[in-house]
Amino acid sequence: MNFFDQLAGFAFCTIRPGIAVSLIPFGNDGALGVALRVPLVLTFASFPAVSGWPANLMQACAMEALAGLVIGLLLSVVFHVAAAGGAILDQQGGYSIGAVYDPNFQQESALFETLFTQFAALTFFTGQGLVMVSRFFVDTWSIWPPGLASQGALEHLFRTFSETRLPTAFLDGMQLAAPLLALMIIVDISMGLASRHARRLNPFAVARSVKAMVLSLAAMACVPALLERLERTLASALTLGWHP
């Protein structure tokens, strides 16, 4: 087989994973993600083992770009879930005023939003998360060969993402943060009851310090459960639910 044909087929197959991985928040050019994006794109592009350019190159490139767009949106769901859960905790805990710029995700976020997005990146790029992502790309190449993605399949995935995956992401973020939110409510109730007996105790001033201590200890204790929940979220997002 001609080496240049293999190289052309490989270059064509980089369109879909290149666009998909670029939509992941951790894959921004100015962050560490650029070092992870290139090997992932090259790895996923080598799965189909296509030789030569397709017959209708422009149309095939457009279909690959659309497929990469849909896949990238599905891959980024776990990051949106983690960011939503962390942002809820930051807002309820009063940490939103301490937001700082995160160079890895190129966004301004507070403590728990940054922490949860880092957990999402750990889930995505290591362990079973990376295995699931690799299997997901194998499935997409099998269901829609390079340049042959059907319009009906892409419409189905766009509809699934907009009607199911994205609204569910906010609900999953609430469920991810729910145990820690319950702890903050318990702290507020405890401070309110304590202030009835200790008149000099200002619950509004003391509760923030107590919340910070309780949330820090609870977050450290819940790391395995958080990673497991994010792994399940990633697995749910990578379910195509389409068979041509």
Protein Blocks (a to p, Z undefined) as FASTA:
>chain_A
ZZklmmmmmmmmmmmmmmmmmmpmklcfklmklmmmmmmmmmmmmmnopghjdfblmlmm
mmmmmmmmmmmmmmmmmmmmmmmmmmmmmmmnopmmmgccdfklopacdfklmmmmmmmm
mmmmgcjllmmmmmmmmmmmmmmgghiacfklmmmmmmmmmmmmmmmmmmmmmmmmmmmm
mmmmmmmmmmmmmmmmmmmlcfklmmmmmmmmmmmmmmmmmmmmmmmmmmmmmmmmmpno
paZZ
